[in-house]
Amino acid sequence: MKVFKFGGASIKDAVSVKNVANILRDNLYEPLVVVISAMDKMTNAFELLADNAFANRMKEADEQLKRIKDFHLNILNELFQDTSHAIFKKVDLLFEEIAGITTLKEKGSFDSFYDLLVPYGELLSTSITSACLKKSGFEHTLADARTFIHTDNNYRNAGVKWEDTITSVNQKILPLISGNNQPYHFVLSQGFIGSDPDGHSTTLGREGSDYTAAILAFALNADEVVIWKDVPGLMNADPKIFPESVKIDKLSYSDAIELAYYGAKIIHPKTIKPLQNKDIPLIVKSFENHTDTGTYISESEERYETVPQYIFKFNQILISLTPRDFSFINEENLFDIFGIFTKHRVHINLMQNSAISFSVCIDDKADFELFITALQKNYMVKYNRGLELITIRNYNELSIENVVNKRVILLEQRSRATVQLVTASENDNYLQG
């Protein structure tokens, strides 16, 4: 049994959706579950829609909704010449639901509103892809992930209720892919989304479709997971930044976890652990050249790769805290600081402390001012924005020189295998706040 996951770039247009059919055609002689993300850039588009609708900027929301609808209808019109096809009515109904959500008078918290609205990216992509596959003769069932991926109500980063999910997957999904028919009947479903105990939609965190594939593989005891990407496999750097980047052929679970943790966008950070627990290999392959081997990730004590691996995180903020009472940075202060980070749901990308100061690097976020105000109650705060966090695994001095160039290093942290650098351009005004 295999679990396939197709990301947004692999269904970015009509040609790409048809290419999914070509890949599946060669893989229908064993049980298969297919996980689909929202179409290319559509999660970003729905996030902007959510921002505008929640703030009651309805003119901007209506314009954004029209852009989203036009994008999907353009793909539909290329895939189906007959506009009387049932998929057009289904997509229209989904957009009626979306419009209704954007005009709700009582929207609750932003996070719950986000999880009510943004999953429609996946609902649209799977509906369109499923209709295209059925038109091409592929026998399958389109299953709503919210009926079997059970989570808590920590909206936008929901935690999986594993026992409930495993039970539902085996009750609702396994029977659909069992049997001896050739080619196999497969299941198509959404990544990224689930539901809480009250039946409200939830999301698993950005890029969470990878995680969905791992959850299903764990629950079904799959033989392997294949993530289809727009790159040849897991690269040692983003090809858009490093044109000379090379493919990593093999990687251990441990090294893959490290890369995902530090921000490698090719794999969602939570994806690896469920697979490692059941020794299920993960293969990252190119949807453009689907016969290529890709990157094979499995259990191994061997360090497969020693080539430097570069991870860039942009739009970073470096914050330095000093207690107002001039005390040391001790356990009591750290407990208080981490409590503020937890309350405001701020993830720390890097941290470093001295006797009297504590520095962290975080992603910039919309409610940054509220977060800083909370810190300023007990701490003197200095920060600078617009930075880059550069992480290099298997580093050497030459690899550091290659990325630093004319940038200024504001903070550096090294271990045996990893170096992290918070950098600014030479012209930046270093400290604010």
N, C-alpha and C positions, 0 to 999 in steps of 0.2 A: 504494500500500500504506500502511495505517495501523497504528499500535500504540496501543491503548487501555489505560489503567491505571485501575482502580477501587480506591479506598482503602477502609479499614475502615468509614468512616461511610456509604459508598455501598452497603454490604451489611450494615448493622447489624441488620436484622430481615427478616422474610419479605416485607413490602411492598417494601423496598428491593431485595431480590434480584429480585423480579418486575420492578422498574423497570429493572434492568440489561437484561432481555429487551426492554423497550420501546425503550431506546436502541439496542441492537444491531439491532433490526428495521429501522431506518432506515439502517443502515450496512453492509449485507451485499452490496453490489454492487461491491465492490472487495476485494482481499485484505486480511485483517485478523488481527492477533494481539492477544489480550486477556490482560492481566496483572491478577491479583487479589491483594489483600492479605489478611491475617487479618481476621476480622470485628471490628467496633467494640470497642475496648478489650481485645481478646483477646491481643495481644502483651504488654500490661502484665500480664494475668492469667497468662499462661504464664511470664513473668519471675518473678512471685511464687511460682509453683509450683516453678520451678527453684531459687530461693533456699531455699525450705523443704526441698525434697528433697535438695539438696546438703548442707545442714546437718543432715540426718537428723532434721528435725522432722516426723516422718511423720504425726502427727495433723493438723497444720496442712496438710501436703501433700495428704493424703487429702480434707480438707474443701475445699481449693482445687480439686482435680481434680473433685470432685463439682459445684462451682459452674460450672466450665468445661463439663462434660458436660451439665448441665441447660440451660445457655444454648443450646448447639447443638441439643439435642433439642427444645427449645421451638420453635426456628425450623423444624426438620425437620417437626414435627407440624403446623405451620401450612401448610407447603408441600405435604405429602403426607398425605392422609387414610388411604391404604392403608399400614399399617405393615409389610406384607409386601414393600414395594418394596425393591429391592436396595440402595438407598442406606443403609437402616437397618443392614444387615449390614456394609456397608463402614465406616460411622462407628463401629460397635461394635468392629470389628477395629482401627481406628486408636486407639481409646481403650484397648484391651488393650495395644497397643504402648506407649502413653504410660505406662500403669500399670507396665509392665515396666521402662521406663527409670527411673522415679522410685525403684524399689526396687533398682537396681543396687548391688552392694556395692563395686565398683571404679568410681568415677565419673571418675577422671582429674582434669584441671584444671577449674576452674569454667567457663572460657571454652569448652572443648571440650564439656563437659556441657550448657551453654547451647545450643550449636549443634546438639546432638543432640536436644534436647527442644523448644525454642521453634519450630522450623519446622513443627511439627504444627498451629500456628494457620493457616498457609497451606494445608497439606495438607487440613485439614478444610474451610476456606472454599471452596477450588476444587472439592472433591468434591461439596459440597452445591450450589454454584452450577451446576456442570456437570450434575448430575442434574436440577435445575430447568429448565435450558435444553433438555435433551434431551426432557423431558416436554412442553415447549412447542413442540417440533418443530424446534429449532435443530440443524443438522448441524455437528458440530465434533469435534475431538480434544482430550482432556485430556492434556497432556504434562507430565511431571515435570521441573521446571526443573533439578534436580540432574543430569540426564543431558546438559545442554548448556551450563549456566553453570559454567565451570571456574574454580576459584580456587586461591590458595595456602592454607596452613593457619593463617593469622593469624585465629584464631577470633574471632567477634563483629564483626570489621571486615575481612573477607577481601578480598584484592586479586584483581582479575580477571586471568586468564590469557587475554589477548585473542586470540592466534592460535588457541589450542585452542578457545576459545568460538566464534569466527567460523566455524571449520571445522565444528564440531558443529551450530551453528544452521543453516548452509546444507545440511548433510547430513540433518538430522532434522526441521527445521521448514519450510524452504522448500518441499520437495516436497508437504507437506500443504496448503499454501495456493496452490499453483500450479494452473493449469488454467482452463477457460473456463466451468465450471458457474455458473449464476445461480440463486439467490444463492450466493455463494462459501461453501465449507467453510472454517471458521476454526479457529484454535488457541487454546485456553485454557490458561494456565499460572500458576504461582506467582511472585509477586515476592519479593524479600528473600533468597532462598535459592539456594545452589549446592552444589558439592562439591569437595573437595580431591583431589589426585592419588591418595590411598588410598581414595577413595570415601566419605569421611566428610562428613556434612552441614556446611555453613558458612553464615554469614549475612553480609550486605553492610553492616551497620550499621543502626541504627534508621531507620525510614522508607525503607528501601532498595528498596522496590518501584518507586519512581520511577526509581531507577538501573537496575533490571532492564529497565524499558521502554526506557530510553535505550540500553542495551546491545543489546537486540534490534533497535531501530531502526537503530543503527549497522551491525550485522552484516547486516541485510536490505536496507540502503539504502532505508529507508522514506521516504515523502513527508512524513509528519508524525506527531507523537506528541500524543495528547490525554489529559490527566490530568483525571479526573472527581472533583470535590470537592463539599463541602457549602456552598460559598460561590460567589458569581457569577463569580469569577475571582481573580486576584492582587489583594489589597486593600492599601491603603497602611498598614493597621494591623490587628491582630487585632480583629474586630468584637465579640468578647466583652469586650475592654478599652476599645475606642473604638467605641461604637455609631454614631458619625457617620463611620466610615471609608468610603472611596470605592474603587471598582474602578479599577485601572490598565488601560487598554485595550490599550496596546502597550508593549513593553519590549525593549531590546536584550539579546543574550546577556550582554554585559559587565555591565550593570546587574543582570540576573537572578543572575549568579554572585556579585556583591557582596552582594545581599540574602540569598542562600542561605548564603554564607560567614558572614555576621553572625548567622545563626540564624533567618531567616524559615522557618517550619515548612511552608509551602505547597509547597516544592520541596526535595528532597534535594540537598545541596551538590554531589555528584558527578554529578548528572544532566545539567547543561548542557553540559559540555565535549565529550562524545562527539557530541552533536547539533550543536554549533558546528563541530566539525571536518568535518562533512559537510553543513553548512548545512541541517539538518532543523528545521523550525519546531516549537515546542512551544506547545500551546494548553491553557490551564487553563480548564475549563468547569464549570458547575453541573449536577450530575446531577438536580437538581429541576426546572430549566428548561433542558433540553438543546438548545433551539433558540436560546438566547441566544449572543452572540458570544464571551463570555469574555475572557481576556487572551491576546494573540498575542505570542509571544517569538521573535525572529528576529535575523539579522545586520543591524546598522545602525550607522552612525557617528552618527546623529542621537540626541540625548537626548530621548526621547519624553516623559518625565514630569519635571516640576519640583516637583510637590506633595511635601511632606515625607512620608517613609516611616518608620514607627516599628516597631522590633523589640524585644521584651522577652524577656529570659532571667531566670528566677527561680531561687531557691535557689543563689545564687552565693557563692563565697568569694574574698575579696581577701587575698592573701598578700604580705608584704613581707620581703625577705631582705637581710641585711647580713653580709658576710664576718666570721668570728670573728677573723681576723688583722688586721682593720681596713684591709685593702687596698681598692683601687678595684674597681668592677665592670668588669673588663676581659675580654678575649677568653677567657682561661683560665678565669675564673670562670663566664662564660656557657656555655662548652663543658661544664663540669661540671654546671651547673644544668640545661641542656637534656638532658643524658644521664640525669639522675634523672627528669625528666619523661617521657622516652621509655621508660625501663625500666618505669615505673609506668603507662604508657599514659594519661597525663593530657594532655588537649587544652587549650591556652591560648586563651582567648577575647579577652584583651586583655593587653598588657604595656607596661611603661614603666620606664625606668631613669634613675638619676641617677649622680653620681660614686661614691657609696658604697652605694646600695641598688638593688634590683631588685624591682618589684611586678608581680604577675600576677593576673588574674581567671580563675577556673576554675569548672566545674560541681562541686557537692558530690557526693561519691561515697562508697560504703560503706567502702572501705579507705583513707579519708583519713588515719587515724592512722598507718598504715604509711608512707604517702607523706611525711607531715610528719616522722616520725622519721628518714627517710633525709635529708631536707633539713637537719635540725638538727645533723647530724654536723659540717658545715663552716660553717653559717650560723646567725646569730641570726634566729629566725623570729617574726613577729607576723602574726596573721590575724584576720579576723572573718567570720562566717558569716551566712546568711540575708539576703543582699543581692540587689539587682536590677541587672542590666546593661541599660542602655537605649541602643540605637543609633538614631540619626536620620540618614537620608540626605536630601540636599537640605534641610538644616536652615536655620533662621533663629532669631533670639533668641526670637521668640514661640513657636515650636515647642518650644524648650527649656523655657520657662516653663510651657507647657501640661502637660508631663510631670513636671517636678520638684516643683511644688506645695510641700508642706511637708517634702519629703524632703531629706536632707543629702547633698551631693555629696562622696564620699570620693576620687574620682579622676576626672579629665576628660581626654579626648584628642580633638584636633580635626585634621581635614584640610580641604581645600577643600570637599569634598562631604559629609563624614561627621563626626559628633560621637558619641563614646561616653562614657557617664556611669555610674560605679559608685555606686549610691545606697543609703542606709540610712534607716530611719525616725528621727525625732527622738529617740526613746527608746532606740535601740540603744546597747549598750555596745561602743564602736568596736573596741578592740583586745583580742585574746585571744592565748593562747599564750606 
